[in-house]
Amino acid sequence: MRCTLGVDIGTSSSKGVLVDADGAILATASRAHDVSRPHSGWVEMDGRVWWEEFVSLAGELIAAVPGVEIVGVGVSGMGPCILLADEEDEPVRPAILYGVDTRAGEQIERMTDELGAEEIARVGGALLTSQAGGPKIAWIAEREPEAWARARRLFMPASWLARRLTGEYVLDHQSASQVSPLYDIEAGRWHDEWWERYAGPIEAPELRWAGDIAGAVTADAASLTGIPEGVPVIVGTIDAWTEAVSVGAHEVGDLMLMYGTTMFMVFTNSVATGEQTLRTPSMWTTAGAFPGTRNLAGGLSTSGALTAWLKDLTGADYPELLAEAEVSGPGARGLLMLPYFAGERTPIQDPDARGVIAGLALEHTRGDLYRAALEATALGVRHNVETMRAAGADIRRIVAVGGGTQGRLWLQVVSDVTGLVQEVPEKTIGASFGAAFLAAVATAEGEPAEIRDWNPIVESIRPAPEVRALYDELFDRYRWLYESSKDLVHELAADQREASA
């Protein structure tokens, strides 16, 4: 049986899937892991774990389907991450994660002063924020000179797996465009002058597209994983973009909402058809997963991380909390939460933002708190969507994906708060499925598969008109609460950094 294998390295777990030529899922496997938070604002992970978990997942999946013939391997992972390795491909330090890691504030300010905000936005598509990879490279160079002296290569989870599997040193354009400001988005290549200035000792990886073949499984990788030598491996990309592929939300005008540890949004427009690259200071403009596309992207720093925090804090399980949140009802019985428990990415771009719960009274329950958390993430999505539209995004279709889609209440709350219809596909397993699909297309014999056949839309979540006025008022209060509390919250964030130093 011809199959493709897809593996995604996520923030809280790695997931693998075996998929046949018709898109049927034959086996799945996962490995939970934790990130490290050694200081306030730091979020790291040992990159060696990514390969260890891939090897373990591949072995389990292959054993689950006797007689399977793997014809292609797809890889994906969280990002943008900064994993620097030495000449022998040994990590010189733990990987620095994406925008939830906010350590490089000084480097962002200095690089902006040196290069100019307008020029950075012209070259890279967006201003420097905690999401940008370049300042994190500069942070290592300045703060950890011993590690920097050994650094020779730059990886993200997908490119790390591709390297281990094939020996090829490649990175996809989409991921590269988030190593701001070192990638020229209009030219589609590394910005040589700025690369030399801020990443000089590091060899720039060869740029390809997410669905391109990086190389073939080596004999050494075959012996470790059980995947036959010579099987093609795609380049892969960042998980949010592979998630979009997994549900077919990568056509012009599509918006993908990824319900995961963080909430991520990706809107696609096309420069191949003459559309302008959309830009706005508070969002991220990136290269797309495919040639000729650009994305306007945004992300909340928490979503599933916030609901998991409440679950752990209360000792309840998700079904209990969802049932109690449904009883609580729209407005959470007078509670309003800001979901900025790990700072916030778009559109406020405020790493010193923190969570706020307003209106608490003794009669409030854990169900009210959970409802307020769901509504807080939905209000954050609305803030992003309105910012995208103000920048010119013609959103024609919205598709939901990710683990959070399993609970329909969360989907309904997001539709009610935003006023948007969300399409839900048959399979919401996410990025590992999208990676397997890209591998199937890259290795197809004859006509390649279509994602609409692999993963049809089965449900639409429509907003309830009777709660529209309530949520319009709540959104105004949400915006007001942040502006009114941010000065005090920034002082508290500074106290937290001092306490953890």
BALUMLUM-244796 format. One line per 2 residues: number of its first residue (from 1); for each residue x, y negated, z of C-alpha. Coordinates in Angstrom, 3 decimals. Example, Ala and Ser with C-alpha at 12.3 -4.5 7.8 and 13.67 -1.06 7.14 Angstrom:
BEGIN
1) 12.300:4.500:7.800 | 13.670:1.060:7.140 $
***
This chain:
BEGIN
1) 0.000:0.000:0.000 | 1.538:-3.311:-1.126 $
3) 1.541:-5.881:1.681 | 3.114:-9.139:2.707 $
5) 4.300:-9.888:6.207 | 3.865:-13.341:7.734 $
7) 5.361:-14.608:10.998 | 4.843:-17.982:12.651 $
9) 6.855:-19.318:15.595 | 4.510:-21.489:17.646 $
11) 4.846:-23.608:20.749 | 3.355:-21.050:23.143 $
13) 3.647:-17.827:21.124 | 4.914:-16.197:17.955 $
15) 2.385:-14.394:15.769 | 2.766:-11.873:12.996 $
17) 0.385:-10.379:10.463 | 0.418:-7.740:7.736 $
19) -1.916:-8.528:4.842 | -2.758:-6.434:1.788 $
21) -3.014:-7.689:-1.786 | -6.696:-8.605:-1.337 $
23) -6.139:-10.649:1.815 | -7.333:-8.015:4.292 $
25) -5.526:-8.177:7.624 | -4.127:-4.726:8.383 $
27) -2.301:-5.488:11.625 | -1.521:-8.386:13.935 $
29) 0.893:-8.855:16.804 | 1.994:-11.689:19.068 $
31) 4.623:-12.579:21.642 | 3.964:-15.220:24.290 $
33) 6.799:-17.505:25.295 | 7.389:-20.675:27.244 $
35) 9.141:-23.884:26.337 | 11.557:-25.518:28.752 $
37) 10.951:-28.971:30.266 | 14.221:-29.676:32.113 $
39) 13.471:-33.394:32.506 | 10.440:-35.628:32.100 $
41) 9.897:-36.114:28.371 | 12.168:-33.221:27.339 $
43) 10.706:-30.160:25.595 | 13.160:-27.500:24.424 $
45) 13.383:-23.857:23.431 | 16.202:-21.370:22.959 $
47) 16.291:-20.866:19.187 | 17.682:-17.356:19.569 $
49) 14.274:-16.291:20.884 | 12.730:-17.064:17.492 $
51) 14.770:-14.362:15.779 | 14.375:-11.902:18.653 $
53) 10.603:-12.263:18.480 | 10.589:-11.935:14.687 $
55) 12.506:-8.650:14.926 | 10.121:-7.361:17.588 $
57) 6.990:-8.426:15.664 | 8.197:-6.942:12.386 $
59) 8.900:-3.619:14.041 | 5.476:-3.482:15.679 $
61) 3.614:-4.436:12.508 | 5.435:-1.946:10.299 $
63) 4.838:0.845:12.827 | 1.123:0.003:12.923 $
65) 0.539:0.749:9.214 | 2.088:4.056:8.127 $
67) 3.374:4.075:4.555 | 3.208:0.281:4.177 $
69) 5.198:-1.231:1.282 | 6.320:-4.738:2.160 $
71) 6.823:-6.757:-1.010 | 7.350:-10.209:0.498 $
73) 7.968:-12.012:3.779 | 6.513:-15.370:4.795 $
75) 7.926:-17.541:7.581 | 6.562:-20.578:9.399 $
77) 7.113:-22.443:12.633 | 6.461:-25.444:14.822 $
79) 8.158:-28.639:13.876 | 9.898:-30.814:13.239 $
81) 12.405:-29.153:15.571 | 16.099:-29.872:15.762 $
83) 18.211:-26.741:16.209 | 21.908:-27.359:15.602 $
85) 24.192:-24.368:15.107 | 27.914:-23.874:14.719 $
87) 29.932:-22.383:11.862 | 28.922:-18.870:12.989 $
89) 25.222:-19.816:13.183 | 25.218:-19.786:16.969 $
91) 23.034:-22.526:18.492 | 25.109:-25.218:20.181 $
93) 22.225:-26.090:22.520 | 18.477:-25.372:22.831 $
95) 16.263:-26.654:20.036 | 14.672:-30.049:20.645 $
97) 10.989:-29.813:19.790 | 8.739:-32.113:17.795 $
99) 6.936:-35.280:18.940 | 6.130:-33.937:22.405 $
101) 9.834:-34.384:23.210 | 10.283:-38.093:23.824 $
103) 13.916:-38.288:24.959 | 15.279:-40.278:22.004 $
105) 13.656:-43.643:22.713 | 16.972:-45.491:22.868 $
107) 18.114:-43.947:19.585 | 14.830:-44.868:17.899 $
109) 15.254:-48.484:18.991 | 18.912:-48.644:17.988 $
111) 18.437:-47.009:14.567 | 15.499:-49.302:13.866 $
113) 17.641:-52.315:14.707 | 20.541:-51.049:12.574 $
115) 18.543:-50.058:9.481 | 15.499:-52.313:9.700 $
117) 11.934:-51.142:10.250 | 10.822:-52.151:6.760 $
119) 13.661:-50.276:5.072 | 13.090:-47.174:7.216 $
121) 9.419:-47.164:6.242 | 10.273:-47.701:2.571 $
123) 12.748:-44.814:2.461 | 11.146:-42.341:4.832 $
125) 7.470:-43.274:4.593 | 6.956:-44.113:8.255 $
127) 8.494:-45.872:11.218 | 10.643:-43.925:13.659 $
129) 8.713:-42.287:16.502 | 9.173:-39.342:18.847 $
131) 8.185:-37.127:15.898 | 11.243:-38.143:13.861 $
133) 14.176:-35.733:13.720 | 16.943:-38.235:12.977 $
135) 16.985:-39.955:16.398 | 17.120:-36.549:18.117 $
137) 20.208:-35.647:16.098 | 21.694:-38.990:17.154 $
139) 20.787:-38.252:20.782 | 22.819:-35.030:20.714 $
141) 25.753:-36.843:19.095 | 25.742:-39.509:21.805 $
143) 24.759:-37.578:24.919 | 26.272:-34.131:24.352 $
145) 29.601:-34.614:22.554 | 30.802:-31.058:23.247 $
147) 27.751:-29.570:21.532 | 28.002:-32.136:18.742 $
149) 31.636:-31.279:18.083 | 30.597:-27.689:17.259 $
151) 27.461:-28.523:15.234 | 27.644:-27.650:11.533 $
153) 24.112:-26.709:10.433 | 20.541:-27.905:11.000 $
155) 17.619:-25.500:11.346 | 13.918:-25.424:12.127 $
157) 12.087:-22.209:13.066 | 11.164:-21.223:9.479 $
159) 14.602:-22.018:8.057 | 16.263:-20.228:10.990 $
161) 14.307:-17.055:10.172 | 15.077:-17.427:6.451 $
163) 18.767:-17.765:7.279 | 18.767:-14.680:9.496 $
165) 16.856:-12.646:6.932 | 18.634:-13.707:3.745 $
167) 21.821:-15.577:4.630 | 20.583:-18.607:2.666 $
169) 20.827:-22.113:4.144 | 17.697:-23.900:2.929 $
171) 15.012:-26.255:4.204 | 11.706:-27.167:2.589 $
173) 10.941:-30.727:1.479 | 8.044:-31.125:3.898 $
175) 10.186:-30.309:6.931 | 13.037:-32.439:5.588 $
177) 10.719:-35.435:5.265 | 10.222:-35.299:9.047 $
179) 13.956:-35.573:9.715 | 13.378:-39.313:9.428 $
181) 15.115:-41.478:8.368 | 17.516:-39.078:6.635 $
183) 15.162:-38.070:3.771 | 14.100:-40.328:0.877 $
185) 10.437:-39.520:0.349 | 10.039:-41.088:-3.099 $
187) 13.301:-39.663:-4.466 | 12.626:-36.260:-2.895 $
189) 16.158:-35.761:-1.574 | 18.402:-36.436:1.376 $
191) 19.442:-40.073:1.814 | 23.187:-39.489:1.499 $
193) 24.357:-42.721:3.118 | 22.173:-42.349:6.191 $
195) 22.891:-38.617:6.468 | 26.624:-39.370:6.547 $
197) 26.100:-42.109:9.100 | 23.974:-40.151:11.594 $
199) 24.570:-36.459:10.786 | 27.997:-36.522:9.143 $
201) 29.558:-33.260:10.420 | 26.421:-31.266:9.593 $
203) 26.106:-29.620:6.200 | 22.848:-30.780:4.617 $
205) 20.633:-27.758:3.841 | 19.594:-27.171:0.240 $
207) 16.077:-28.490:-0.376 | 13.339:-26.315:-1.855 $
209) 9.541:-26.090:-1.645 | 7.677:-24.060:0.968 $
211) 6.516:-21.334:-1.411 | 9.848:-20.928:-3.195 $
213) 11.852:-17.770:-2.608 | 14.794:-18.449:-0.303 $
215) 16.504:-15.127:-0.985 | 16.257:-11.409:-0.282 $
217) 16.469:-9.431:2.949 | 20.085:-8.433:3.601 $
219) 21.257:-4.990:4.687 | 21.961:-6.245:8.212 $
221) 18.511:-7.844:8.537 | 16.884:-4.702:7.137 $
223) 18.539:-2.525:9.773 | 17.244:-4.792:12.561 $
225) 13.719:-5.428:11.319 | 12.725:-2.339:9.335 $
227) 11.945:-4.520:6.316 | 13.586:-2.955:3.241 $
229) 16.732:-4.558:1.878 | 16.051:-6.751:-1.155 $
231) 12.510:-7.844:-0.206 | 11.993:-11.542:-1.125 $
233) 11.587:-14.113:1.670 | 10.004:-17.518:1.083 $
235) 11.488:-20.783:2.355 | 8.463:-21.516:4.555 $
237) 7.544:-24.744:6.317 | 6.114:-26.295:9.486 $
239) 3.142:-24.454:10.978 | 0.532:-27.193:10.518 $
241) 1.157:-27.193:6.771 | 1.077:-23.397:6.617 $
243) -2.177:-23.518:8.598 | -3.589:-25.810:5.921 $
245) -2.566:-23.290:3.267 | -4.224:-20.488:5.255 $
247) -7.651:-22.113:4.909 | -7.224:-23.730:1.508 $
249) -7.105:-27.256:2.962 | -4.226:-28.461:0.821 $
251) -6.049:-29.877:-2.184 | -6.295:-33.618:-2.832 $
253) -8.826:-35.168:-0.427 | -8.683:-32.318:2.096 $
255) -8.189:-32.917:5.810 | -7.080:-29.999:7.969 $
257) -7.788:-30.027:11.714 | -5.563:-27.563:13.578 $
259) -6.838:-26.584:17.013 | -3.729:-25.342:18.818 $
261) -1.503:-26.195:21.767 | -1.548:-29.634:20.201 $
263) -4.114:-30.958:17.730 | -2.754:-31.671:14.275 $
265) -4.320:-33.357:11.256 | -3.022:-33.287:7.680 $
267) -4.597:-35.252:4.832 | -3.431:-34.556:1.267 $
269) -3.147:-36.996:-1.603 | -1.308:-36.589:-4.910 $
271) 1.424:-38.740:-6.359 | 1.451:-36.465:-9.413 $
273) -1.874:-37.983:-10.517 | -0.735:-41.560:-9.929 $
275) -2.053:-42.042:-6.391 | 0.098:-44.172:-4.125 $
277) 1.839:-42.620:-1.149 | -0.347:-43.606:1.804 $
279) 1.494:-45.423:4.568 | 0.503:-46.865:7.912 $
281) 2.839:-47.622:10.842 | 0.922:-45.541:13.374 $
283) 0.746:-42.276:11.355 | 3.288:-40.021:9.615 $
285) 3.749:-40.095:5.862 | 5.442:-36.895:4.685 $
287) 6.165:-34.860:1.612 | 3.563:-32.175:0.975 $
289) 4.038:-28.430:0.999 | 3.866:-28.373:-2.805 $
291) 5.478:-30.459:-5.559 | 3.591:-33.655:-6.390 $
293) 1.750:-33.944:-3.067 | 2.100:-36.304:-0.136 $
295) 0.477:-36.120:3.278 | -0.727:-38.581:5.849 $
297) -0.492:-36.673:9.094 | -1.242:-37.190:12.753 $
299) -1.132:-35.231:15.960 | -2.267:-35.327:19.552 $
301) 0.377:-34.335:22.085 | -2.099:-32.136:23.933 $
303) -5.259:-30.231:23.102 | -4.961:-26.534:23.890 $
305) -2.188:-27.472:26.324 | -4.712:-29.618:28.206 $
307) -7.442:-26.967:28.333 | -4.844:-24.374:29.403 $
309) -3.700:-26.708:32.185 | -7.265:-26.946:33.496 $
311) -7.728:-23.181:33.237 | -4.576:-22.554:35.258 $
313) -5.446:-25.284:37.750 | -8.956:-23.981:38.426 $
315) -8.272:-20.245:38.187 | -11.253:-19.789:35.879 $
317) -11.143:-18.108:32.476 | -12.066:-19.781:29.197 $
319) -15.553:-18.224:28.815 | -16.471:-19.480:32.295 $
321) -15.182:-22.962:31.622 | -16.875:-23.193:28.230 $
323) -20.199:-22.074:29.693 | -19.930:-24.614:32.502 $
325) -18.887:-27.365:30.071 | -21.954:-26.651:27.967 $
327) -24.144:-27.056:31.058 | -22.354:-30.332:31.851 $
329) -23.580:-31.769:28.546 | -22.537:-34.734:26.376 $
331) -20.721:-37.410:28.362 | -19.552:-34.932:31.057 $
333) -21.927:-36.471:33.612 | -20.187:-39.824:33.515 $
335) -16.544:-38.760:33.185 | -14.094:-40.197:30.670 $
337) -10.628:-38.732:30.135 | -7.589:-39.953:28.226 $
339) -5.808:-36.795:26.965 | -2.303:-38.285:27.102 $
341) -0.906:-35.778:29.613 | 2.315:-35.411:27.577 $
343) 2.443:-38.936:26.198 | 0.699:-39.486:22.893 $
345) 1.718:-39.296:19.288 | -0.667:-40.779:16.726 $
347) -2.099:-43.304:16.393 | -0.911:-45.078:19.550 $
349) 2.679:-43.718:19.336 | 3.183:-44.124:23.084 $
351) 5.493:-41.578:24.741 | 4.876:-43.250:28.118 $
353) 1.098:-42.816:27.945 | -0.301:-40.479:30.588 $
355) -3.577:-38.759:31.327 | -6.340:-40.737:32.983 $
357) -9.629:-39.405:34.386 | -12.124:-42.186:35.060 $
359) -15.407:-41.919:36.933 | -14.611:-38.996:39.241 $
361) -17.034:-38.399:42.103 | -17.314:-35.646:44.694 $
363) -20.240:-34.068:42.891 | -18.265:-33.454:39.702 $
365) -17.422:-29.846:38.885 | -14.697:-28.056:36.989 $
367) -17.203:-27.720:34.133 | -17.486:-31.505:33.975 $
369) -13.695:-31.814:33.885 | -13.456:-29.231:31.128 $
371) -16.170:-30.979:29.123 | -14.352:-34.292:29.569 $
373) -11.147:-32.682:28.282 | -12.892:-31.376:25.155 $
375) -14.408:-34.798:24.566 | -11.043:-36.501:25.155 $
377) -9.387:-34.500:22.379 | -12.358:-35.194:20.116 $
379) -12.058:-38.924:20.806 | -8.371:-38.665:19.918 $
381) -9.288:-36.989:16.619 | -11.758:-39.775:15.866 $
383) -9.089:-42.402:16.555 | -6.780:-40.668:14.058 $
385) -9.461:-40.218:11.398 | -10.479:-43.872:11.565 $
387) -6.809:-44.897:11.280 | -6.329:-42.644:8.228 $
389) -9.386:-44.094:6.517 | -8.217:-47.633:7.220 $
391) -4.960:-46.698:5.424 | -6.902:-45.622:2.335 $
393) -7.455:-41.894:2.926 | -10.455:-40.716:0.894 $
395) -11.393:-37.757:3.086 | -13.660:-35.514:1.014 $
397) -13.515:-32.248:2.934 | -12.561:-31.153:6.449 $
399) -11.502:-27.637:7.381 | -10.927:-26.393:10.934 $
401) -8.332:-23.777:11.814 | -6.454:-22.424:14.828 $
403) -7.137:-20.589:18.051 | -9.429:-23.302:19.412 $
405) -12.001:-22.589:16.706 | -12.947:-19.384:18.526 $
407) -14.995:-21.438:20.986 | -17.795:-23.086:19.004 $
409) -18.471:-25.672:21.720 | -15.148:-27.400:21.044 $
411) -15.887:-27.540:17.318 | -19.349:-28.948:17.993 $
413) -17.976:-31.612:20.341 | -15.447:-32.742:17.705 $
415) -18.158:-32.953:15.033 | -20.496:-34.826:17.387 $
417) -17.832:-37.340:18.454 | -16.459:-37.948:14.947 $
419) -19.669:-37.582:12.945 | -17.828:-35.176:10.613 $
421) -18.930:-31.877:9.118 | -16.254:-29.216:9.610 $
423) -15.938:-26.143:7.427 | -14.852:-22.969:9.212 $
425) -13.214:-20.178:7.209 | -13.673:-16.467:7.750 $
427) -10.158:-16.036:9.138 | -8.747:-18.574:11.585 $
429) -5.617:-16.634:12.571 | -3.605:-19.549:11.239 $
431) -0.071:-20.129:10.054 | 1.127:-16.511:9.964 $
433) -1.704:-15.740:7.518 | -0.776:-18.773:5.417 $
435) 2.855:-17.638:5.362 | 1.784:-14.175:4.205 $
437) -0.324:-15.789:1.453 | 2.584:-17.908:0.208 $
439) 4.732:-14.774:0.125 | 2.030:-12.964:-1.872 $
441) 1.862:-15.779:-4.425 | 5.660:-15.885:-4.734 $
443) 5.902:-12.131:-5.365 | 2.700:-11.612:-7.370 $
445) 2.657:-9.141:-10.229 | 0.352:-10.828:-12.722 $
447) -2.239:-13.422:-11.688 | -1.463:-14.741:-8.162 $
449) -4.046:-14.574:-5.387 | -6.380:-17.488:-4.609 $
451) -6.838:-18.482:-0.982 | -10.603:-18.940:-1.458 $
453) -10.777:-15.232:-2.230 | -8.539:-14.296:0.678 $
455) -10.325:-16.575:3.149 | -13.791:-17.871:2.176 $
457) -15.662:-20.550:4.128 | -18.367:-18.902:6.271 $
459) -19.760:-21.689:8.452 | -20.235:-25.455:8.640 $
461) -20.400:-27.341:11.947 | -22.650:-30.398:11.614 $
463) -22.857:-33.326:14.044 | -25.976:-33.676:16.187 $
465) -27.502:-37.088:15.369 | -29.133:-37.460:18.786 $
467) -25.750:-37.891:20.544 | -24.210:-40.260:18.024 $
469) -25.005:-43.444:19.984 | -23.656:-41.971:23.217 $
471) -20.358:-41.026:21.615 | -20.027:-44.339:19.783 $
473) -20.198:-46.082:23.168 | -17.815:-43.542:24.717 $
475) -15.299:-44.141:21.946 | -15.332:-47.892:22.628 $
477) -14.755:-47.174:26.324 | -11.957:-44.734:25.433 $
479) -10.131:-47.419:23.469 | -10.719:-49.982:26.229 $
481) -9.519:-47.639:28.994 | -6.144:-47.071:27.339 $
483) -5.511:-50.762:26.738 | -6.590:-51.676:30.264 $
485) -4.552:-49.028:32.070 | -1.386:-48.717:29.985 $
487) 0.774:-51.215:31.904 | 0.213:-49.383:35.184 $
489) 0.567:-45.995:33.500 | 3.900:-47.028:31.966 $
491) 5.186:-47.922:35.442 | 4.097:-44.504:36.709 $
493) 5.796:-42.797:33.752 | 9.025:-44.593:34.657 $
495) 8.657:-43.346:38.233 | 8.226:-39.811:36.914 $
497) 11.408:-40.028:34.851 | 13.344:-41.320:37.847 $
499) 11.985:-38.537:40.059 | 12.983:-35.830:37.567 $
501) 16.443:-37.220:36.792 $
***
